[in-house]
Amino acid sequence: MWKDLEVCGLQKWKGWKTLVDISEFKEFKEKTGKLISLRNLSLKYLGRSIQEGRHSSVEDSLATIDLFKIRKMEMLKQCKVIL
């Protein structure tokens, strides 16, 4: 996520109130703490294949948003946005 912000020239932008990185969500990591790829998360939790053939930032973004939506409350609590 931080690399994406840097590429967009937004690494120092202060316009957001809260930033949630789904890769930090415990449920989206292996028990060892290793990150699970967005491709595998999408298949497991959304039942849809992404990143087949050409890479699409739009497809990745939509999958990320959908993953956030299905675990929104848990993620916000983990990030201490909701106490």
C-alpha positions as CSV (number, residue, x, y, z in Angstrom):
1,M,0.0,0.0,0.0
2,W,2.8,2.5,0.9
3,K,4.4,1.8,-2.5
4,D,1.1,2.6,-4.2
5,L,0.8,5.9,-2.3
6,E,4.4,6.8,-3.2
7,V,3.8,6.1,-6.9
8,C,0.8,8.4,-6.8
9,G,2.9,11.1,-5.1
10,L,0.8,10.8,-1.9
11,Q,3.3,9.5,0.6
12,K,3.2,12.7,2.6
13,W,-0.4,13.6,2.0
14,K,-2.3,14.3,5.3
15,G,-5.8,14.3,3.8
16,W,-7.0,11.0,5.2
17,K,-8.2,10.5,8.8
18,T,-7.6,6.8,9.0
19,L,-5.7,4.4,6.8
20,V,-6.4,0.7,7.0
21,D,-4.0,-1.7,5.4
22,I,-5.8,-5.1,4.9
23,S,-2.4,-6.9,4.8
24,E,-2.1,-6.1,8.5
25,F,-5.4,-7.8,9.4
26,K,-4.6,-11.0,11.4
27,E,-7.2,-13.1,9.6
28,F,-5.6,-12.3,6.2
29,K,-2.2,-13.7,7.3
30,E,-0.9,-17.2,7.7
31,K,-0.4,-18.5,11.2
32,T,3.3,-17.8,10.8
33,G,2.5,-14.1,10.2
34,K,3.4,-14.4,6.5
35,L,1.3,-12.3,4.2
36,I,-1.2,-14.1,1.9
37,S,-1.3,-12.7,-1.6
38,L,-4.2,-10.6,-2.7
39,R,-4.9,-13.1,-5.4
40,N,-5.3,-15.9,-2.9
41,L,-7.3,-13.8,-0.5
42,S,-9.7,-12.9,-3.3
43,L,-10.2,-16.5,-4.2
44,K,-10.6,-17.7,-0.6
45,Y,-12.9,-15.0,0.8
46,L,-14.6,-13.6,-2.3
47,G,-14.7,-16.7,-4.5
48,R,-13.3,-14.8,-7.5
49,S,-10.1,-15.1,-9.4
50,I,-8.0,-12.0,-10.0
51,Q,-4.6,-11.2,-11.6
52,E,-5.1,-13.7,-14.3
53,G,-3.1,-12.6,-17.4
54,R,-2.6,-8.9,-17.4
55,H,-2.3,-7.0,-14.1
56,S,-5.1,-4.6,-13.4
57,S,-4.9,-2.0,-10.6
58,V,-8.6,-1.5,-10.9
59,E,-9.3,-5.2,-10.3
60,D,-6.8,-5.3,-7.3
61,S,-8.5,-2.2,-5.8
62,L,-12.0,-3.6,-6.2
63,A,-10.9,-6.9,-4.5
64,T,-9.2,-4.9,-1.7
65,I,-12.4,-2.9,-1.1
66,D,-14.5,-6.0,-1.1
67,L,-12.2,-7.8,1.3
68,F,-12.4,-4.7,3.6
69,K,-16.2,-4.7,3.5
70,I,-16.6,-8.3,4.6
71,R,-14.4,-7.7,7.7
72,K,-14.8,-4.0,8.2
73,M,-15.8,-4.0,11.9
74,E,-13.0,-6.4,12.9
75,M,-10.4,-4.5,11.0
76,L,-11.4,-1.1,12.5
77,K,-11.3,-2.6,16.0
78,Q,-7.9,-4.1,15.4
79,C,-6.6,-0.8,14.1
80,K,-8.2,0.9,17.2
81,V,-10.4,3.1,15.0
82,I,-13.4,1.6,16.9
83,L,-12.8,0.9,20.6
